[in-house]
Amino acid sequence: MSAWVLPDHTADVLPSGARLIEELRRDLLDTARSYGYELVMPPLFEHLESLLTGTGESLDLQTFKLVDQLSGRMMGLRADTTPQVARIDAHLLNRQGVTRLCYCGPVLHTLPAQPHASREPLQFGSEIFGHAGLEAELEVMSLALDSLRVAQVQSVGVDMADARIVRAMLANTPIASDRLAQLHAALAAKDSASLADIARPFPAAVRQGLLALVQLYGDGKVLFEAEKVLAPSALLTTALSDLKWLAAHLEGAPVTFDLADLRGYAYYTGPRFAVYAPGAPDALVRGGRYDEVGAVFGRNRPAVGFSLDVKALVDVAASRPLKAAVRAPWSEDRELRSAISTLRANGETVVCVLPGHESEVDEFQCDRALVNHGGRWMVQPI
Amino acid sequence: MSAWVLPDHTADVLPSGARLIEELRRDLLDTARSYGYELVMPPLFEHLESLLTGTGESLDLQTFKLVDQLSGRMMGLRADTTPQVARIDAHLLNRQGVTRLCYCGPVLHTLPAQPHASREPLQFGSEIFGHAGLEAELEVMSLALDSLRVAQVQSVGVDMADARIVRAMLANTPIASDRLAQLHAALAAKDSASLADIARPFPAAVRQGLLALVQLYGDGKVLFEAEKVLAPSALLTTALSDLKWLAAHLEGAPVTFDLADLRGYAYYTGPRFAVYAPGAPDALVRGGRYDEVGAVFGRNRPAVGFSLDVKALVDVAASRPLKAAVRAPWSEDRELRSAISTLRANGETVVCVLPGHESEVDEFQCDRALVNHGGRWMVQPI
């Protein structure tokens, strides 16, 4: 096999795409910063138990494992940055008040998360710790929408769910953890047949509730329908009323509901949301409340966050014009060198044509050239 | 062991450091762009033979190995980005003329490269392909110095060598590849005792030349001294005259020579350089000509480049002031929300104090607050 063939679901990002990703990355980090989210950079690899405790089996399967030559211990390459940021909040920063953190870096997956997904997403995300109220969800959702706005993604829609709904329905029904995982998968896939099969041993009310849940998607009427068809409980009432409050307060995108949606990370414990846009094969953004993740690091703080893949976002983001450059000849002339330095310091791209390459294709779309007029170097249009 | 203990030689980068790294990263990429270097993003993992063919044993030892679950083949996590960029030039872009590429991303090392080094450097680098003349070296070295200039690193010095000097000296002396590696290591460490031992079977002139080489460091006189004490050859003459030309043309930093310096990557084939600064335990930048790396990808193009670790650079870069932020209360008031959005869109950081957190420490150093005066929200100093 040729040496230049890459592994499946990986790719080189060439100049045209890399420029867009870099510009988008900056805009996303600047947007998070404008909300007061501080940047952190967790390492790409950690001991397995730090990366994976309390995060669920699917993240485990997505994680590449390595032996640390320094210690002989097992390490993992991060497949998701959120648990690392929870660790930083819980252990390293250890602040008492509200902490807002953001990040942008690669994550690696053993297997692609979707049929056409990269195994090396560039994950951008923002997390708020220390506030149990819905204002935290609202802020994070607004930031997620503003993040798509700077990318000029058109016609986005928010889809909401709540991890407490299924928890409320199963509160008095003992279920083995592998069965629960199958149940979640059947709900996520809206697979009524499997669901009926898994729920067969459950009490009739629970079984009927789970089958009804699969139909509970659509606009705000879904929440009222849920109150009617699902077995009432205090937890269900809280979950539905939280969803109503968030939908009423969120601005900037239409909100729909899909109460059976359990896709994405397994650590969510409260309201959860996904943002969709036309042309994107899957949700662009996933987020929600995950109050338990920090517990393994010694501090169980309220937490809400979201993440997105910048590489996937680029596919639906508006294209951006390439700034034209200045073409300059190569010479030892000090005046020329000084003119080039000044242009570069002022933010211009100046491409020097090295001796012998005068007739080559110009990759930077130069629209001006440095030309010598009577001993002075001047920029003139080409 | 506690879940929050990281593997040795890895670290979380907390907000104060992460902000500096991010700002520096942007300045470095913008500087490369101002020279006409186009950004590329190769994948973090590749098939082993793509990553490691022709790059030398030390890079092999530094590379984490993984099995690809999709193919069963061995993959490696990149420990150096330069060979990947040579692959992109040779195979993917396949341009006839001069191609300038840059990159900035993490590389991973099984073992730290230096006693205090991170195993996850953030590697920034620039490479120029397709020009065999010294103008390419000069441009890359100037860009390297400008990169340190935007980081405001003081008192940098350039140290030069040439991979052809040792090659010229050993041209007629057969030597096994493992012996050659030991010889390079002894030269790099200026270990005369080991060098004498390894060179014992060599002809007297070669042995004396190698031992003399270890003393050939210092200012420009070194090049004239080398002409006297080393066995003459066309290759040696070319190497020395190239070093003279580069030293005479490079502006912005004093140039010294260390003709035995063979540290860093093994793929260099011509002039090589390192940039040092006071306070940095090792060279901040290493670079040089490596005309052979693209050969394995089917195209042997002239190539010159350099790379540096942004995380190491931050330790000697000038600190940068944190921009002060605006503090805002939380409320459902539409006027307030609109005032906050406008400030954020104008580049300000606005931190909302969520209900119940009014007395908390302010991590963003807010110097202004949004305050309601007679129904209007206004920014006023705190």
Interface residues (C-beta under 8 A of the other chain):
Chain A: M1 S2 A3 W4 V5 L6 P7 D8 H9 T10 A11 D12 V13 L14 P15 G17 A18 R19 I21 E22 R26 L29 D30 T31 R33 S34 Y35 G36 E38 L39 V40 M41 P42 P43 L44 F45 E46 H47 E49 S50 T53 F64 L66 D68 Q69 L70 S71 R73 M75 L77 Q84 R87 I88 A90 H91 L92 L93 R95 Q96 G97 V98 T99 R100 L101 G105 P106 L108 T110 L111 E120 G130 H131 G133 E135 A136 E139 D146 H249 E251 V296 F297 G298 A325 W330 E332 R337 R344 A345 G347 E348 T349 V350 V351 C352 L354 P355 G356 H357 E360 V361 E363 F364
Chain B: M1 S2 A3 W4 V5 L6 P7 D8 H9 T10 A11 D12 V13 L14 P15 G17 A18 R19 I21 E22 R26 L29 D30 T31 R33 S34 Y35 G36 E38 L39 V40 M41 P42 P43 L44 F45 E46 H47 E49 S50 T53 F64 L66 D68 Q69 L70 S71 R73 M75 L77 Q84 R87 I88 A90 H91 L92 L93 R95 Q96 G97 V98 T99 R100 L101 G105 P106 L108 T110 L111 E120 G130 H131 G133 E135 A136 E139 D146 H249 E251 V296 F297 G298 A325 W330 E332 R337 R344 A345 G347 E348 T349 V350 V351 C352 L354 P355 G356 H357 E360 V361 E363 F364
